[in-house]
Amino acid sequence: MPGGERSTWSTALKDLRRADSILLLGATDTGKTTLLTQLATTLQAQGRRMAIVDADVGQSSVGPPTTIGLAIVDAPFHGLQEMSSVALHFVGSTTPRGHLVSMVVGTGRMTDRARALGADGVIVDTCGFVGGEGGRRLKRAQIAIVKPEVVVCLQRGDECERILDAYRDREQPRIVRLRPASACRRRSIVERRFYREQAIHRYFADSRVVTLRWDDLDLVGTPLWRRAAFDVAHAVGRQRLELPDILWAECHEAELHVVTESPVPPSAVTVLERITGKRLRAWLAAEFRGTLLGLLGRAGETLGIGLLRRIDYARHALEVLVPVSVEDIARIHWSQTLMEPLGRG
């Protein structure tokens, strides 16, 4: 049988009763969340105080999408969506591609936090990215940082075996292979997107819009506001140049970045580049609306996520939809993720 002998789900649940740390591995729609729920329920019923680390940033059950969430199971529950996160790590994307380092760091931080909170055991749920070199590197790095006692692999064929090859001659982690859940079906891209949007709406249900001045914050990963404002009008001088209203401009080494409400005409681009000696990078103000932001505390911990509603360039201020206390926010982590339904209005 490809990938080695499979255990049954009931046998695995009995076998894992005393495991200290378990990492779930498998492609999308193989039943990892179903197994996680059954494991956590079974172990909690035995009196164990289990921690769940949800490292599936696209289809999060603990915490909002784009984050790695931590929950503590200390009471009976029926579904993971009942779980409140006690800690989050902001990745800023619904896919791990291009964010492997943050995925690994976040998985490690949440696992360490679980142990610091005195959990009896940790169950780590991973995303379905298992193919190609990127998927193999991510999963092996997560296994290395979690150091699980057991890796439970759900696979239809042998799609995870190239990940597991590295552990064939090791005592730990022990590998338990399972077939996917019998009731599991492949969800479409539309269904997965709808799930994320619904999760985001639930997360922001009791939020409010606040104003945060970027001069008072540490900005991470922002495309702008890392330099002093550049006076385009002064640089142009008396030269006649048809430009849209420039809301913001700043120089980044060999580039001049400008933000406008409407596109800069090609003729104006040519003249501006000649006058300043820099390549022009033009942004439309509307491009930023709905940007997902990580809201971080002074120690770099993730307090929650926010959605950018508007930028007041004159006041150096961001209007952000937030579900957390503004007083604790010390750092904004910018992402490339836009949430359109909540970005309007």
C-alpha positions in Angstrom: 0.0 0.0 0.0 1.5 3.4 -1.0 2.9 5.3 2.0 3.0 2.4 4.4 0.3 0.7 6.5 -2.6 2.9 7.6 -4.1 2.8 11.1 -7.8 3.3 11.7 -9.2 6.5 13.2 -10.5 4.6 16.3 -7.2 2.9 16.9 -5.3 6.2 16.4 -7.5 8.0 19.0 -6.7 5.3 21.5 -3.1 5.2 20.6 -2.7 9.0 21.1 -4.3 9.3 24.5 -1.0 9.8 26.3 0.9 11.7 23.5 2.5 14.9 24.7 2.6 16.7 21.3 0.9 15.8 18.1 1.3 17.4 14.7 -1.3 16.8 12.0 -0.1 16.6 8.4 -2.1 16.3 5.2 -3.3 18.0 2.0 -6.4 20.1 1.9 -9.7 18.5 2.6 -8.4 15.3 4.2 -10.1 15.7 7.5 -7.4 17.3 9.7 -9.8 19.6 11.4 -12.3 16.7 12.0 -9.5 14.6 13.5 -8.3 17.6 15.6 -11.7 18.1 17.1 -12.1 14.4 17.9 -8.6 14.2 19.5 -9.1 17.4 21.6 -12.6 16.2 22.7 -11.3 12.8 23.7 -8.3 14.0 25.5 -10.2 16.7 27.4 -12.8 14.1 28.5 -9.9 12.3 30.1 -9.1 15.3 32.2 -6.2 16.6 30.1 -5.9 20.4 29.5 -4.9 20.4 25.8 -3.7 23.3 23.6 -4.6 23.6 20.0 -2.3 25.5 17.6 -4.1 26.2 14.4 -1.5 26.9 11.7 -3.9 26.8 8.8 -3.9 30.5 7.9 -6.3 30.1 5.0 -9.1 28.1 6.7 -8.5 29.0 10.3 -10.8 27.6 13.0 -9.0 29.2 16.0 -8.5 33.0 15.4 -9.2 34.9 12.1 -7.7 33.9 8.7 -4.2 35.1 8.1 -3.2 34.2 11.7 -1.9 31.2 13.6 -4.1 30.9 16.6 -3.7 29.2 20.0 -6.7 27.9 22.1 -6.7 26.0 25.4 -9.3 23.2 25.7 -10.3 23.1 29.4 -14.0 22.4 29.0 -16.2 20.2 26.7 -16.9 21.6 23.2 -18.6 20.6 20.0 -16.7 22.5 17.3 -13.4 24.5 17.1 -15.3 27.7 16.2 -16.4 27.7 19.8 -12.8 28.1 20.9 -11.5 31.6 21.8 -7.9 32.3 20.9 -5.6 33.1 23.8 -2.8 34.2 21.5 -2.3 34.9 17.9 0.6 35.2 15.4 0.0 37.5 12.4 1.2 36.0 9.1 -0.8 38.4 7.0 -1.7 36.0 4.2 -4.2 33.3 3.6 -1.6 31.2 1.9 1.8 30.1 3.3 3.5 30.7 -0.1 6.0 33.6 0.3 5.5 33.5 4.1 7.3 30.3 5.1 9.5 32.0 7.7 6.6 33.7 9.4 4.6 30.4 9.3 7.4 28.5 11.0 8.2 31.3 13.6 4.5 31.6 14.4 4.0 27.9 14.8 7.0 27.8 17.2 5.8 30.8 19.2 2.3 29.5 19.7 3.6 26.1 20.7 6.0 27.6 23.2 3.2 29.8 24.5 1.0 26.8 25.0 3.6 25.1 27.1 4.2 28.3 29.1 0.5 28.4 29.9 0.8 24.9 31.4 -1.1 22.8 28.8 -0.8 19.1 29.3 -0.3 18.5 25.6 -0.3 20.3 22.3 -2.0 19.5 19.0 -0.7 21.4 16.0 -2.9 21.6 12.9 -1.1 22.5 9.7 -2.2 23.8 6.4 -2.7 21.7 3.3 0.4 22.9 1.5 2.4 19.7 1.2 3.4 19.6 -2.5 6.6 20.8 -4.1 9.8 21.9 -2.5 8.1 24.8 -0.7 5.5 22.5 1.0 8.2 20.0 2.0 10.4 22.7 3.5 7.6 24.3 5.4 6.4 21.0 7.0 9.8 19.8 7.9 10.6 23.2 9.5 7.4 23.1 11.5 8.2 19.5 12.6 11.7 20.7 13.6 10.4 23.6 15.7 7.5 21.8 17.4 9.4 18.6 18.0 6.2 16.5 18.1 6.1 13.1 19.7 3.8 12.0 17.0 3.1 13.1 13.4 -0.4 12.0 12.2 -0.5 12.0 8.5 -3.8 11.9 6.6 -3.2 11.1 2.9 -5.1 9.7 0.0 -2.1 8.1 -1.6 1.5 8.9 -0.9 1.5 12.7 -1.3 3.2 13.3 2.0 5.8 10.6 1.8 8.5 12.9 0.5 8.0 14.9 3.7 8.1 11.9 5.9 11.2 10.3 4.3 13.4 12.3 6.6 12.0 10.5 9.7 12.1 6.9 8.6 15.1 6.0 10.7 14.3 8.1 13.7 12.6 7.2 16.9 10.8 10.6 17.1 8.6 11.7 15.7 6.6 8.5 15.5 4.5 8.5 12.3 0.9 7.4 12.3 -0.8 7.2 8.8 -4.5 7.5 8.4 -6.9 7.5 5.5 -8.9 10.7 5.0 -12.2 11.1 6.8 -14.9 9.1 4.9 -17.3 12.0 4.8 -14.6 14.4 3.6 -15.0 16.1 0.2 -13.0 18.5 -1.7 -14.2 22.1 -1.4 -14.1 24.5 -4.3 -12.1 27.7 -4.4 -15.4 29.6 -4.1 -16.4 27.6 -0.9 -13.0 28.2 0.7 -13.1 31.9 -0.1 -16.7 32.2 1.3 -15.5 30.4 4.5 -12.7 33.0 4.9 -15.0 35.9 4.3 -17.5 34.6 6.9 -14.8 34.1 9.4 -13.5 37.7 8.9 -17.1 39.1 9.3 -17.5 37.2 12.6 -14.2 38.4 13.8 -15.0 42.1 13.2 -18.6 41.8 14.4 -18.0 44.1 17.4 -15.3 46.3 16.0 -15.0 50.1 15.7 -13.1 52.5 13.6 -10.3 54.3 15.3 -7.6 56.8 14.2 -3.9 55.8 14.6 -1.2 58.3 13.8 1.7 56.6 12.0 4.2 58.9 13.6 3.4 57.3 16.9 3.8 53.7 15.7 6.4 51.3 14.5 5.5 50.4 10.9 6.5 47.0 9.6 6.3 46.1 5.9 4.6 49.3 4.8 5.1 50.4 1.2 5.3 54.1 2.3 5.7 56.4 5.2 9.3 55.3 6.0 10.8 58.6 4.8 10.1 62.3 5.1 7.5 63.7 2.7 8.9 64.9 -0.6 7.8 68.3 -2.0 6.9 67.5 -5.6 5.6 71.0 -6.3 8.9 72.5 -5.2 10.9 70.1 -7.4 8.7 70.9 -10.4 9.0 74.6 -9.8 7.5 76.8 -12.5 7.5 74.1 -15.1 4.0 73.5 -16.4 3.0 69.9 -15.7 -0.5 68.5 -15.5 -0.6 66.3 -12.4 -3.4 64.9 -10.4 -3.5 66.0 -6.7 -0.6 64.3 -5.0 -1.7 63.1 -1.6 1.8 61.9 -0.5 5.3 61.6 -2.0 8.6 60.3 -0.6 11.9 59.1 -2.0 13.2 55.6 -1.7 16.8 55.6 -3.0 16.4 55.5 -6.8 12.6 55.7 -6.7 10.0 58.5 -6.1 6.8 57.1 -4.7 3.6 59.2 -5.0 0.0 58.6 -4.0 -2.7 60.1 -6.1 -6.5 59.8 -6.4 -6.3 59.3 -10.2 -3.6 57.9 -12.5 -0.5 60.0 -13.3 -0.5 60.7 -17.1 2.5 59.1 -19.0 3.7 62.5 -20.1 3.9 63.7 -16.5 5.7 60.5 -15.5 8.4 61.2 -18.1 8.9 64.8 -16.9 8.9 63.9 -13.2 11.5 61.2 -13.7 13.7 63.6 -15.7 13.4 66.4 -13.1 14.0 64.2 -10.0 16.4 61.7 -11.6 14.4 58.9 -10.0 12.0 56.2 -11.3 8.4 57.0 -10.5 6.3 54.5 -8.5 2.7 55.7 -8.5 0.0 54.4 -6.1 -3.7 55.1 -6.3 -5.2 55.9 -2.9 -7.9 53.3 -3.4 -5.3 50.5 -3.6 -4.8 50.7 0.1 -8.4 50.5 1.3 -9.3 47.2 2.9 -5.6 46.3 3.6 -5.3 43.8 6.4 -3.1 45.0 9.2 -1.5 43.1 12.1 -2.0 45.0 15.4 1.1 44.4 17.6 2.0 45.2 21.1 5.3 46.7 22.4 6.9 43.2 22.7 5.9 42.4 19.1 3.0 40.1 20.2 -0.1 40.0 18.0 -3.0 41.7 19.7 -5.4 41.2 16.8 -5.9 42.2 13.2 -7.4 45.4 11.7 -8.7 46.6 8.4 -7.6 49.9 6.8 -10.6 52.1 5.9 -8.9 55.4 5.0 -5.7 57.3 5.1 -5.5 61.0 6.1 -2.2 62.0 4.6 -2.3 65.6 6.0 -2.6 64.3 9.6 -0.4 61.2 9.0 -3.3 59.1 10.3 -4.8 55.7 9.5 -8.5 55.0 10.0 -8.6 51.4 11.0 -11.4 49.0 11.9 -10.2 47.3 15.1 -11.6 44.8 17.6 -8.9 45.4 20.3 -7.9 48.2 22.7 -6.1 51.0 20.9 -4.0 51.9 23.9 -2.0 48.7 23.6 -1.2 49.0 19.9 2.5 49.9 19.4 3.2 48.5 15.9 1.4 48.0 12.7 2.3 45.1 10.5 1.3 45.8 6.9 0.2 43.0 4.6 -0.5 42.5 0.9 -4.0 41.0 1.7 -7.1 43.0 0.9 -10.5 42.1 2.3 -12.8 43.8 -0.1 -16.2 43.3 1.6 -15.0 45.1 4.7 -12.8 47.5 2.8 -15.7 49.5 1.4 -17.6 52.2 3.0 
